[in-house]
Amino acid sequence: MAEWEWLARLYDAHAEALYRFLLQLTRCEATARDLLQDLYVKWARRPPPELPPAEMRRYLIRSAYRQFIDSRRRWLVWHRKHEEAAHELPLWFDPAAHTGHPHLPALEAALAALPPEQRAIVHLKIWQDMTFAEIATTLAISPHTAASRYRYALDKLSTALRSP
């Protein structure tokens, strides 16, 4: 345990100040704690340099700030990609199939308009060839609920495809 004493001393001396600094940046206790933990894990793997106390404090604060910036960048990239993906409609059918079937785009739009709970049931029933009992087990719902959602989805699809 003696080999990790330096990390315990580093934590005891600086963790509270670093946490408060990160909390001011993130405005979220959980995120600040996560960033602080990530910092100490990083330092456990690769210890910070031996520095005089004043320089050490600046080094640790600068490291915490960089950790925050890196985390924010990763979050922004993830968020942007998540938003882009959310606006893209996944295709239910092979795009090549659209050529010979003029009604497929309307069916795709009708499927995309279903509530997620019904869309999941339709996908599992048709594309995964699951029974209602299997769907119920997979989604932790009753078989009756699975069948009802499937029936409601088919009703909505039928209505949507009959509309001009």
C-alpha positions as CSV (number, residue, x, y, z in Angstrom):
1,M,0.0,0.0,0.0
2,A,3.0,2.3,0.5
3,E,3.5,2.6,-3.2
4,W,0.2,4.5,-3.5
5,E,0.7,6.8,-0.5
6,W,1.7,9.6,-2.8
7,L,-1.6,9.4,-4.6
8,A,-3.5,9.4,-1.3
9,R,-1.5,12.5,-0.2
10,L,-2.2,14.2,-3.5
11,Y,-5.9,13.4,-3.1
12,D,-6.0,14.7,0.5
13,A,-4.2,17.9,-0.4
14,H,-6.0,18.8,-3.6
15,A,-9.2,16.9,-4.3
16,E,-11.6,19.3,-2.6
17,A,-10.2,22.3,-4.4
18,L,-10.2,20.5,-7.7
19,Y,-13.7,19.3,-7.2
20,R,-14.9,22.8,-6.4
21,F,-13.2,24.1,-9.5
22,L,-14.7,21.4,-11.7
23,L,-18.1,21.9,-10.1
24,Q,-17.9,25.6,-11.1
25,L,-17.1,24.6,-14.6
26,T,-19.7,21.9,-15.0
27,R,-22.4,23.0,-12.7
28,C,-23.1,19.3,-12.2
29,E,-22.0,17.4,-9.1
30,A,-21.9,14.0,-10.8
31,T,-19.9,15.3,-13.8
32,A,-17.5,17.1,-11.5
33,R,-17.0,13.9,-9.5
34,D,-16.5,11.9,-12.7
35,L,-13.9,14.3,-14.1
36,L,-12.1,14.3,-10.7
37,Q,-12.1,10.5,-10.7
38,D,-10.8,10.4,-14.2
39,L,-8.0,12.8,-13.3
40,Y,-6.9,10.6,-10.3
41,V,-7.0,7.5,-12.4
42,K,-4.9,9.2,-15.0
43,W,-2.4,10.3,-12.3
44,A,-2.4,6.8,-10.9
45,R,-1.3,5.5,-14.3
46,R,1.2,8.3,-14.9
47,P,2.1,10.4,-11.9
48,P,2.4,14.1,-12.2
49,P,5.9,15.6,-12.1
50,E,7.5,16.4,-8.8
51,L,7.0,20.2,-8.5
52,P,7.1,22.8,-5.7
53,P,3.7,23.2,-3.9
54,A,2.6,26.4,-5.7
55,E,3.6,25.0,-9.2
56,M,2.0,21.6,-8.3
57,R,-1.3,23.4,-7.6
58,R,-1.2,25.2,-10.9
59,Y,-0.3,22.0,-12.7
60,L,-3.2,20.1,-11.1
61,I,-5.7,22.9,-11.8
62,R,-4.5,23.2,-15.4
63,S,-4.9,19.4,-15.7
64,A,-8.4,19.6,-14.3
65,Y,-9.2,22.4,-16.8
66,R,-7.9,20.3,-19.7
67,Q,-9.9,17.3,-18.5
68,F,-13.0,19.5,-18.5
69,I,-12.3,20.9,-22.0
70,D,-11.6,17.4,-23.4
71,S,-14.7,16.1,-21.8
72,R,-16.8,19.0,-23.2
73,R,-15.4,18.4,-26.7
74,R,-16.2,14.7,-26.6
75,W,-19.7,15.6,-25.4
76,L,-20.2,18.2,-28.1
77,V,-19.0,15.7,-30.8
78,W,-21.3,13.0,-29.4
79,H,-24.2,15.4,-29.1
80,R,-23.8,16.7,-32.7
81,K,-23.6,13.1,-34.1
82,H,-26.6,12.1,-32.0
83,E,-28.6,15.0,-33.3
84,E,-27.6,14.2,-36.9
85,A,-28.5,10.6,-36.5
86,A,-31.8,11.5,-34.9
87,H,-32.8,13.5,-38.0
88,E,-31.9,10.8,-40.4
89,L,-34.7,8.3,-41.0
90,P,-33.3,4.8,-41.1
91,L,-34.5,2.9,-44.1
92,W,-36.8,-0.1,-43.5
93,F,-36.2,-1.5,-47.0
94,D,-33.2,-1.8,-49.3
95,P,-33.1,1.4,-51.4
96,A,-32.8,-0.8,-54.5
97,A,-36.2,-2.2,-53.7
98,H,-37.8,1.3,-54.0
99,T,-37.4,1.2,-57.8
100,G,-39.9,-1.5,-58.5
101,H,-42.3,-0.6,-55.7
102,P,-43.6,3.0,-55.8
103,H,-45.5,2.5,-52.5
104,L,-42.4,1.7,-50.4
105,P,-41.5,5.4,-49.6
106,A,-45.1,5.9,-48.2
107,L,-44.7,2.7,-46.2
108,E,-41.3,3.8,-44.9
109,A,-42.8,7.2,-43.8
110,A,-45.8,5.4,-42.1
111,L,-43.5,3.1,-40.2
112,A,-41.3,6.0,-39.1
113,A,-44.4,7.8,-37.9
114,L,-45.4,5.0,-35.5
115,P,-44.7,5.5,-31.8
116,P,-41.4,3.8,-30.7
117,E,-43.2,1.1,-28.7
118,Q,-45.3,0.1,-31.7
119,R,-42.3,0.4,-34.1
120,A,-40.3,-1.9,-31.9
121,I,-43.0,-4.6,-32.0
122,V,-43.4,-4.3,-35.8
123,H,-39.6,-4.6,-36.3
124,L,-39.3,-7.6,-34.0
125,K,-42.4,-9.3,-35.4
126,I,-41.7,-8.8,-39.1
127,W,-37.9,-8.4,-39.5
128,Q,-36.8,-10.6,-36.6
129,D,-39.6,-13.1,-37.0
130,M,-40.4,-13.3,-33.3
131,T,-43.5,-14.6,-31.8
132,F,-45.5,-12.4,-29.4
133,A,-44.3,-14.5,-26.5
134,E,-40.7,-13.9,-27.6
135,I,-41.3,-10.2,-28.0
136,A,-42.9,-10.0,-24.6
137,T,-39.9,-11.7,-23.0
138,T,-37.4,-9.5,-24.9
139,L,-39.1,-6.2,-24.1
140,A,-40.3,-7.3,-20.6
141,I,-44.0,-6.8,-21.4
142,S,-46.9,-9.1,-21.5
143,P,-47.7,-11.1,-24.7
144,H,-51.1,-9.4,-24.7
145,T,-49.4,-6.0,-24.7
146,A,-47.1,-7.0,-27.6
147,A,-50.1,-8.3,-29.6
148,S,-52.1,-5.1,-28.9
149,R,-49.3,-2.8,-29.9
150,Y,-48.8,-4.8,-33.1
151,R,-52.5,-4.6,-33.9
152,Y,-52.6,-0.8,-33.2
153,A,-49.5,-0.4,-35.4
154,L,-51.1,-2.3,-38.3
155,D,-54.3,-0.1,-37.9
156,K,-52.2,3.1,-38.1
157,L,-50.2,1.8,-41.1
158,S,-53.4,0.8,-42.8
159,T,-54.9,4.3,-42.2
160,A,-51.8,6.1,-43.3
161,L,-51.5,4.1,-46.5
162,R,-55.1,4.6,-47.4
163,S,-54.9,8.4,-47.0
164,P,-54.2,10.3,-50.3
